[in-house]
Amino acid sequence: MDKELHALVAHLEKSWNSYDSQSFASVFAEDADFIHILGAYFNGRENIEKGHRAIFDTIYKGSHNQLQVHKIRALSEDVAVVFTQATLDFFQGENKVRIQSRPTMVTQRKNGGWEIAVFQNTLQKDAVSDEAMERLVKAHPFPGKP
């Protein structure tokens, strides 16, 4: 289980860093629930893909994301929670910004593989300046409105 879930997280990182929204979304359940760092909610793989296409083309264009697995908590043979740390570097105009967040994923085994059923990304406020946070909120195409 651990090896497969580490590979799933590595897939997310690789897809992000190649700005491939279809590949990124491919590991989510068809009806997955996704909450991003500002609290906006997306339901379904298709909406997750569209949302990531939008941010890869705008606010996070040229960004680099590093994901590290901190803990895997098996709830059963077929369900596990994956706790990660994300470090995202991107530019806001001329300013290079680094934010950190803690994506938490509820994963499920399906058809011999693992997929993400629920994804909650929590921004680590203490890891971002107030000024950078204000610019992030203003520039994000999907502010924290459900």
C-alpha positions as a Markdown table, in Angstrom:
| # | Residue | x | y | z |
|---|---|---|---|---|
| 1 | Met | 0.0 | 0.0 | 0.0 |
| 2 | Asp | 2.7 | 2.5 | 1.0 |
| 3 | Lys | 4.7 | 2.1 | -2.2 |
| 4 | Glu | 1.5 | 2.6 | -4.4 |
| 5 | Leu | 0.4 | 5.7 | -2.4 |
| 6 | His | 3.9 | 7.2 | -2.6 |
| 7 | Ala | 3.7 | 6.7 | -6.4 |
| 8 | Leu | 0.3 | 8.4 | -6.5 |
| 9 | Val | 1.7 | 11.5 | -4.8 |
| 10 | Ala | 4.7 | 11.4 | -7.1 |
| 11 | His | 2.3 | 11.3 | -10.0 |
| 12 | Leu | 0.5 | 14.5 | -8.7 |
| 13 | Glu | 3.9 | 16.3 | -8.4 |
| 14 | Lys | 5.1 | 15.3 | -11.8 |
| 15 | Ser | 1.7 | 16.3 | -13.4 |
| 16 | Trp | 1.8 | 19.6 | -11.7 |
| 17 | Asn | 5.3 | 20.4 | -12.7 |
| 18 | Ser | 4.6 | 19.6 | -16.3 |
| 19 | Tyr | 1.3 | 21.6 | -16.1 |
| 20 | Asp | -0.7 | 18.6 | -17.3 |
| 21 | Ser | -4.2 | 19.1 | -15.8 |
| 22 | Gln | -5.5 | 15.9 | -17.4 |
| 23 | Ser | -2.8 | 13.8 | -16.0 |
| 24 | Phe | -3.2 | 15.5 | -12.6 |
| 25 | Ala | -6.9 | 14.9 | -12.5 |
| 26 | Ser | -6.6 | 11.3 | -13.8 |
| 27 | Val | -5.8 | 9.9 | -10.3 |
| 28 | Phe | -9.0 | 11.4 | -8.8 |
| 29 | Ala | -12.3 | 9.4 | -8.4 |
| 30 | Glu | -14.9 | 10.3 | -11.0 |
| 31 | Asp | -17.0 | 11.9 | -8.2 |
| 32 | Ala | -14.0 | 13.2 | -6.1 |
| 33 | Asp | -14.4 | 16.1 | -3.7 |
| 34 | Phe | -11.6 | 18.7 | -3.8 |
| 35 | Ile | -11.0 | 21.8 | -1.6 |
| 36 | His | -8.1 | 24.1 | -2.6 |
| 37 | Ile | -6.0 | 26.3 | -0.4 |
| 38 | Leu | -8.4 | 29.2 | -0.3 |
| 39 | Gly | -11.4 | 27.0 | 0.4 |
| 40 | Ala | -13.1 | 26.8 | -3.0 |
| 41 | Tyr | -14.8 | 23.4 | -3.6 |
| 42 | Phe | -14.8 | 21.3 | -6.8 |
| 43 | Asn | -16.8 | 18.1 | -7.3 |
| 44 | Gly | -15.8 | 15.5 | -9.9 |
| 45 | Arg | -12.7 | 14.7 | -11.9 |
| 46 | Glu | -13.8 | 16.9 | -14.8 |
| 47 | Asn | -14.1 | 20.0 | -12.6 |
| 48 | Ile | -10.8 | 19.3 | -10.9 |
| 49 | Glu | -9.2 | 19.1 | -14.3 |
| 50 | Lys | -10.8 | 22.4 | -15.5 |
| 51 | Gly | -9.8 | 24.1 | -12.3 |
| 52 | His | -6.2 | 23.0 | -12.6 |
| 53 | Arg | -6.1 | 23.9 | -16.3 |
| 54 | Ala | -7.1 | 27.4 | -15.3 |
| 55 | Ile | -4.5 | 27.8 | -12.6 |
| 56 | Phe | -1.7 | 26.2 | -14.7 |
| 57 | Asp | -2.5 | 28.8 | -17.4 |
| 58 | Thr | -2.7 | 31.8 | -15.0 |
| 59 | Ile | -1.6 | 32.2 | -11.4 |
| 60 | Tyr | 0.6 | 29.1 | -11.2 |
| 61 | Lys | 2.0 | 29.3 | -14.7 |
| 62 | Gly | 5.7 | 28.3 | -14.5 |
| 63 | Ser | 5.4 | 27.2 | -10.9 |
| 64 | His | 7.2 | 24.3 | -9.3 |
| 65 | Asn | 5.5 | 22.1 | -6.7 |
| 66 | Gln | 7.2 | 19.6 | -4.3 |
| 67 | Leu | 5.1 | 17.1 | -2.5 |
| 68 | Gln | 6.4 | 15.0 | 0.4 |
| 69 | Val | 4.5 | 12.2 | 2.1 |
| 70 | His | 4.5 | 12.6 | 5.9 |
| 71 | Lys | 2.2 | 9.8 | 7.0 |
| 72 | Ile | -0.1 | 7.2 | 5.6 |
| 73 | Arg | -2.9 | 6.0 | 7.8 |
| 74 | Ala | -4.6 | 2.9 | 6.6 |
| 75 | Leu | -8.2 | 2.8 | 7.6 |
| 76 | Ser | -8.8 | -0.6 | 5.9 |
| 77 | Glu | -7.2 | -2.6 | 3.2 |
| 78 | Asp | -8.9 | -0.4 | 0.6 |
| 79 | Val | -9.0 | 3.1 | 2.3 |
| 80 | Ala | -6.1 | 5.2 | 3.5 |
| 81 | Val | -5.5 | 8.8 | 4.4 |
| 82 | Val | -2.3 | 10.3 | 3.0 |
| 83 | Phe | -0.9 | 13.4 | 4.8 |
| 84 | Thr | 1.6 | 15.4 | 2.7 |
| 85 | Gln | 3.5 | 18.7 | 2.8 |
| 86 | Ala | 3.5 | 20.8 | -0.4 |
| 87 | Thr | 6.0 | 23.5 | -1.2 |
| 88 | Leu | 5.0 | 25.7 | -4.1 |
| 89 | Asp | 7.2 | 28.2 | -5.8 |
| 90 | Phe | 5.7 | 30.7 | -8.3 |
| 91 | Phe | 5.9 | 34.3 | -9.4 |
| 92 | Gln | 3.5 | 37.2 | -8.6 |
| 93 | Gly | 4.7 | 39.7 | -11.1 |
| 94 | Glu | 8.4 | 40.1 | -10.4 |
| 95 | Asn | 8.2 | 38.6 | -6.9 |
| 96 | Lys | 9.1 | 35.0 | -6.4 |
| 97 | Val | 6.7 | 33.5 | -3.8 |
| 98 | Arg | 6.9 | 30.3 | -1.8 |
| 99 | Ile | 3.9 | 29.0 | -0.1 |
| 100 | Gln | 3.5 | 25.8 | 1.9 |
| 101 | Ser | 0.4 | 23.8 | 2.5 |
| 102 | Arg | -0.7 | 20.4 | 3.9 |
| 103 | Pro | -2.7 | 18.5 | 1.3 |
| 104 | Thr | -4.6 | 15.6 | 3.0 |
| 105 | Met | -6.1 | 12.9 | 0.7 |
| 106 | Val | -8.6 | 10.1 | 1.4 |
| 107 | Thr | -7.7 | 7.4 | -1.1 |
| 108 | Gln | -9.5 | 4.3 | -2.1 |
| 109 | Arg | -8.5 | 1.1 | -3.9 |
| 110 | Lys | -10.5 | 0.7 | -7.0 |
| 111 | Asn | -10.1 | -1.6 | -10.0 |
| 112 | Gly | -6.7 | -2.8 | -8.7 |
| 113 | Gly | -5.2 | 0.7 | -8.2 |
| 114 | Trp | -5.6 | 3.7 | -5.9 |
| 115 | Glu | -7.5 | 6.9 | -6.5 |
| 116 | Ile | -8.2 | 10.0 | -4.5 |
| 117 | Ala | -11.8 | 10.3 | -3.3 |
| 118 | Val | -11.3 | 13.4 | -1.1 |
| 119 | Phe | -8.6 | 16.1 | -1.3 |
| 120 | Gln | -8.3 | 19.0 | 1.2 |
| 121 | Asn | -5.4 | 21.4 | 0.8 |
| 122 | Thr | -4.8 | 23.6 | 3.8 |
| 123 | Leu | -2.5 | 26.7 | 3.4 |
| 124 | Gln | 0.0 | 27.1 | 6.2 |
| 125 | Lys | -0.6 | 30.7 | 6.9 |
| 126 | Asp | 2.5 | 31.1 | 9.0 |
| 127 | Ala | 4.6 | 30.1 | 5.9 |
| 128 | Val | 3.3 | 33.0 | 3.8 |
| 129 | Ser | 3.7 | 36.8 | 4.3 |
| 130 | Asp | 0.5 | 38.9 | 4.6 |
| 131 | Glu | 1.4 | 40.8 | 1.5 |
| 132 | Ala | 1.9 | 37.6 | -0.6 |
| 133 | Met | -1.3 | 36.2 | 0.8 |
| 134 | Glu | -3.3 | 39.3 | -0.2 |
| 135 | Arg | -1.8 | 39.1 | -3.7 |
| 136 | Leu | -2.6 | 35.4 | -3.9 |
| 137 | Val | -6.3 | 35.9 | -2.9 |
| 138 | Lys | -6.7 | 38.7 | -5.4 |
| 139 | Ala | -5.0 | 36.8 | -8.3 |
| 140 | His | -6.5 | 33.4 | -7.8 |
| 141 | Pro | -9.1 | 32.6 | -10.4 |
| 142 | Phe | -11.1 | 30.6 | -7.9 |
| 143 | Pro | -11.2 | 32.5 | -4.6 |
| 144 | Gly | -12.5 | 30.7 | -1.5 |
| 145 | Lys | -16.1 | 30.8 | -2.5 |
| 146 | Pro | -18.0 | 27.5 | -2.8 |
